[in-house]
Amino acid sequence: MKERKLNYRFHNPNPTAATADYLLKIFMEANQEKVQHAIQAAADTADGSGEKDNEGRTA
């Protein structure tokens, strides 16, 4: 039996900015733990606790 290729089409009547905001909210909710860690890491860096490179060493 020949395998069918699925083809999805979406009609989006919303403005681009509203769609982007909605998708951002969905992705943030789905990745809430990762988002919290990223926010905490950014806040720690902004606090002047010493900038570090990707391996965690002081720059």
Backbone bond lengths (Angstrom), bond angles and torsions (degrees), N, CA, C in turn:
res aa  C-N    CA-C-N  psi(-1)  N-CA   C-N-CA  omega(-1)  CA-C   N-CA-C  phi
1 M - - - 1.463 - - 1.533 109.51 -
2 K 1.321 116.32 134.38 1.457 121.52 -178.81 1.534 110.19 -73.36
3 E 1.333 115.84 134.19 1.462 120.97 -179.41 1.531 109.53 -77.93
4 R 1.323 116.07 132.25 1.465 121.21 179.34 1.521 110.80 -84.94
5 K 1.297 115.25 141.68 1.450 121.05 174.10 1.523 108.00 -94.49
6 L 1.322 116.14 126.13 1.463 120.12 -179.85 1.518 109.83 -79.58
7 N 1.319 115.54 140.79 1.449 122.01 179.98 1.524 107.93 -133.33
8 Y 1.332 116.18 115.95 1.456 120.43 -179.46 1.521 109.78 -108.36
9 R 1.317 115.33 141.59 1.461 121.60 175.13 1.524 107.77 -131.24
10 F 1.321 114.64 135.33 1.458 120.12 -179.63 1.523 109.04 -121.29
11 H 1.303 114.92 136.23 1.458 120.30 173.62 1.522 106.57 -102.04
12 N 1.304 116.65 121.80 1.459 121.29 -177.50 1.527 109.36 -121.11
13 P 1.335 117.73 101.54 1.460 120.21 -178.91 1.530 113.33 -80.48
14 N 1.327 117.96 -3.04 1.463 121.40 -177.31 1.525 111.71 -80.75
15 P 1.338 116.31 155.12 1.470 119.50 174.26 1.534 110.06 -64.71
16 T 1.315 116.65 156.46 1.457 121.79 -177.72 1.521 111.89 -58.06
17 A 1.317 117.94 -42.56 1.470 121.35 -178.41 1.531 111.19 -63.92
18 A 1.317 117.58 -40.49 1.467 120.92 178.98 1.527 110.81 -66.48
19 T 1.316 116.67 -38.85 1.466 121.00 177.99 1.520 110.24 -65.17
20 A 1.325 117.05 -44.56 1.465 121.13 179.65 1.530 110.58 -62.31
21 D 1.328 117.41 -41.28 1.461 121.43 178.74 1.527 111.06 -63.68
22 Y 1.315 116.25 -42.65 1.465 121.08 179.31 1.530 111.03 -63.98
23 L 1.330 116.65 -45.34 1.462 120.25 178.93 1.526 111.49 -64.47
24 L 1.329 117.44 -39.02 1.461 121.14 177.32 1.525 110.86 -60.37
25 K 1.328 116.72 -43.26 1.471 120.36 178.67 1.530 111.37 -62.60
26 I 1.324 116.53 -41.11 1.470 120.23 179.05 1.526 110.34 -64.09
27 F 1.339 116.89 -47.33 1.463 120.32 -178.61 1.520 111.47 -65.51
28 M 1.321 117.75 -38.04 1.465 119.94 178.76 1.520 110.72 -66.01
29 E 1.314 117.24 -39.49 1.460 120.33 178.77 1.526 110.62 -66.29
30 A 1.314 116.53 -40.43 1.462 120.57 -179.18 1.521 111.75 -69.25
31 N 1.337 117.39 -30.47 1.462 122.08 -177.50 1.524 111.26 -116.52
32 Q 1.310 116.85 37.26 1.460 121.80 -173.01 1.532 112.62 -55.96
33 E 1.316 117.71 -41.25 1.464 120.39 -178.31 1.537 110.91 -65.52
34 K 1.326 116.90 -43.29 1.466 120.27 179.02 1.524 110.32 -65.20
35 V 1.329 116.67 -39.29 1.463 120.74 179.64 1.525 109.95 -63.58
36 Q 1.334 117.16 -43.03 1.464 120.48 178.66 1.524 111.52 -60.60
37 H 1.338 116.90 -43.27 1.464 120.68 178.97 1.527 110.90 -63.85
38 A 1.329 117.56 -40.52 1.458 121.42 179.60 1.523 111.03 -65.91
39 I 1.316 117.03 -42.01 1.463 121.17 178.54 1.516 110.30 -64.64
40 Q 1.334 116.98 -42.97 1.460 121.08 179.68 1.523 110.72 -64.13
41 A 1.322 117.33 -42.48 1.464 120.94 179.06 1.527 110.49 -63.33
42 A 1.328 117.27 -41.37 1.466 120.82 178.73 1.523 110.73 -66.15
43 A 1.322 117.30 -38.96 1.462 120.91 179.14 1.529 110.71 -67.46
44 D 1.331 116.87 -39.80 1.461 120.38 178.69 1.518 111.01 -63.66
45 T 1.324 117.23 -39.87 1.455 121.43 178.83 1.526 110.42 -67.74
46 A 1.311 117.17 -40.27 1.466 121.65 -178.86 1.523 111.89 -70.11
47 D 1.335 117.54 -23.09 1.463 121.42 -179.86 1.520 112.20 -72.27
48 G 1.326 117.60 -6.37 1.454 120.54 179.26 1.513 112.14 82.32
49 S 1.309 117.58 23.67 1.463 120.80 -179.64 1.519 110.46 -78.45
50 G 1.320 117.49 14.56 1.460 121.59 179.36 1.511 110.24 97.42
51 E 1.309 115.17 121.14 1.453 117.69 178.86 1.515 109.43 -73.84
52 K 1.325 115.96 142.35 1.457 121.30 -178.52 1.513 109.64 -126.98
53 D 1.323 115.34 151.51 1.450 119.07 177.52 1.533 109.71 -83.67
54 N 1.313 116.90 -172.63 1.463 121.35 -175.50 1.516 113.78 -63.25
55 E 1.357 118.03 -23.34 1.454 120.31 -179.75 1.531 111.53 -93.12
56 G 1.321 118.30 3.20 1.460 121.60 177.19 1.526 113.23 88.04
57 R 1.332 117.87 8.55 1.455 120.62 178.78 1.518 109.56 -89.13
58 T 1.327 115.40 147.33 1.455 120.04 178.65 1.519 109.47 -64.83
59 A 1.328 115.78 132.42 1.473 120.17 -177.64 1.503 111.37 -79.54
